[in-house]
Amino acid sequence: MNTVVFWTGIAVALVGLVVTVASGELGYAPGTTAGAIVLVVGVILSLVGGAQKPRVPSERVEPKASYPPPSALTADMLRALARLPEVQRRAMIETRLNEFYEMPDERRREAMEAMMGAMESLDDEGMGNVTRSRIESLCGFPEEKRVKLMRTHLEALMEMPEDLRAKDVKLTLSELMRMDESCRKAMMRAMKTVMREMPEDLRKRFMGSLPEEVKKILQSD
């Protein structure tokens, strides 16, 4: 990973988020547009930086890339994202989910763990906003992509403390019930696929955290 390009992109994205939110609150449309553009540029820079591999001598084994843990910067960006207007928030979350999809499995799980950990910094309204936009984005994806992202989300979720896991499940189900029928069916269909592929011990752990009515839906044919 090219750390200079990566962190420059993060910084640029943060500036874009701040400008977008501030302009939105002031009702200054040109500022909102400019902030969104800066935000997109920052995301692209961080993606490019994260994808670049350092040059190393041929006889050395390249160290495994790792996603940075939750940090104050990540939490600040997520808080700003939660405050964006709904359309812009969904667009940014959809972009991030597409980035996750293209990552290797382990790095995708680490990235999701980082974002899920940063969710703790949000208030209830912010958590609801981000969760709702994530579900709406997943509903718009092809089935294969939706299943892959939901599988990784669940894997990361099962590594979290029990209280945070229960909060994530409760919030996700609450927001899912607010979606239209086609979205709910798409999410449940993908979840059934994920559950069928899970190891039995992990499946039992996850099912134990679900309300009875949800268990019945997932266990039905």
N, C-alpha and C positions, 0 to 999 in steps of 0.2 A: 504494500500500500504506500502511495506517495502521501506522507503525512502532511506536507506543506499544502498541497493542492486540496487534500481532504478537509483539513481544518479551515483553510481559507474559504472553501465552499460552505462549511457550516456557519462561519462568521457572516458571510454574505447573505445566506438564507435567513439568519437571525435578524439582520438589519431589514431585509425585505418584509419579514413578518411584522416587525415593530412598525415600520412605515405603513404597511397595509392596515393593521389594526387601528393605528392612530388616525389615519386618513378616513377610515370607515366611521370612526366615532365622531369625527369632525364634519363628516358629510362632504369631504373633498374628493370627488371622483377621480381626477387626474392622479392624485397621490396614491389612491387605492390601486389604480392600474399600474403605476410605476412600481409600487411596492410588490405587487404580484409578479411583475417581470423580474425584479431583482431576486425574489424568492425562488423562482424557477431556475434562474441562472445559478444560484447558490446550490440548489439541489443537484443540478447537472454537474457542477464542479466537484461536489463531494462524492458523487457517484463515480466520476472519472478518476478522482484521486484514490478512491477505495479499490478500483479495479486495476490500477497500475501496480506492477510488481517491481521490486527493487532489483538492480543488477547485482548478482553475486557470482563469485568464481564457480566454475563448473564442478569442482570437487566438493563444494559445500552444499548441504541440504538447505533449501530455503525454509526459514521458520514459518510455522503455520500462522496464517493471518487470524486475528481475533478481533471481534467487535468490541469497541470500548464499552465499559459498564455504564450504568446510568450515572449522569453527572449533572451538575447544576445547569450546564448549558443545555443538555437534553431536556431537562425539566422546564427550563425557561421557554424553549422552543415549543414544547408541547402545550404549555399554558397559553402562549400566544396563538397557537393553532386552534385551541379550543374556543378562543374568542372571535375567530374569523366568522364572517357571514357564512351561512350554511353551504352555498354553492362553492365558494372558494375553499372551505374546509374539506368538503368531500373531494374536490379535485386534487388537493394536496395529499390527502390520505390515500386516494386511489393511486397517485403517482408513487407514493412510498410503498404500497402493497405490491405494485408492479416491480419495484426494485427488489423487494423481498423475494418475489417469485423467481427472479433471475439468479439469486445467490445460491452457492452450494448449500446443501442441507444443514450442515453444522453452523455455518455462518448465519444462515437465515434464522435458525433457532436462537442463536446468541443475540441477533439484532432484535428479534421479537421480545426476548427476555428483557433487553435494555429498555425498550419502549413500554412494556408492561410494568416494569419497575418504576419508570418515570410517571406512570399514571397516578401513583400515590400522591404526587405533588398537586393534583387537581382537586378542586372542590366537587361536590356531587353533580352540579350542573355541568361543569367541564367534562367530567367523566362520561356523563350521559351524552353530551354533544359528540365527543370523539367516538364513543362506542356506536352510536347511531350512524354516524358517517361511515364507520368501518363496515357495519352490516350492510348498509345501502351499497357500498362499493363491491362487497363480496357478492351480493345478489346480482349485480350487473356483469360479473365475470363468467366466462365459460365454466362448465361443471368441473373439468379437470383442474383448472387453476384454483377454483374455489375449494375443492377437496384438498389440494396440496397445501394451501395457506391455512386452512382450518386444521389440518393434521399437525402442522408445525405449531400453531397457536396452542393446541391442546397439549402437545409435548412440553412446550415451555410452561404452560399453566400448571402441569403436574409437578414441576420442580419448585414451584412457589410455596410459601408458607400456607397452611390450611386456611387461615382467616382471609388472606388475600385471594386465594383460589375461590373460596365461597363467594366473596364479594364480586369477583369477575363473572362467575356463573350467574349470580342473581341479576346483575346489571345487564348482562347480555340477553338473558331470557326476558327481562322487563322491556328492553328496547325492541327485541324481536317481535314481541306481541303487538307492538305499535306499527309494524310493517304491514303492507298489504298481503293478501293471501298467497300470491305467486311468489313473493319473496320468502315468506315463512316456509312454503313447501320446498323451495330451492335449498334453503338452509338446512331443513330437516333431512332432505334427501342426501345432501352432502355429509351431514353428521352421521347418518346411518352407514354410509360407505366408510367413513373414518373409523367408526366403532367396529365394523366387521373386520377391519385390518389390524386393529389394536391387539397386543398381547393380552391374554385373559386377565392377568393380575392387574394390569393398568386399566383395562376396561371396567373391572369391578370397582377399583378405586374411584374412577370418574363417575360411574353410575351411582355410587354411594353419595355423591354430592348433589345429585339432581332431585328435584321435586318428583313425587310419584306420578303426576300426570305426564311429565316429560319422559319419564322412564317408559311408560306405557306406549307413548308414541314411537320412541326409538326401538322398542322391542317388537313392535308390530311389523307385519310383512308389507 
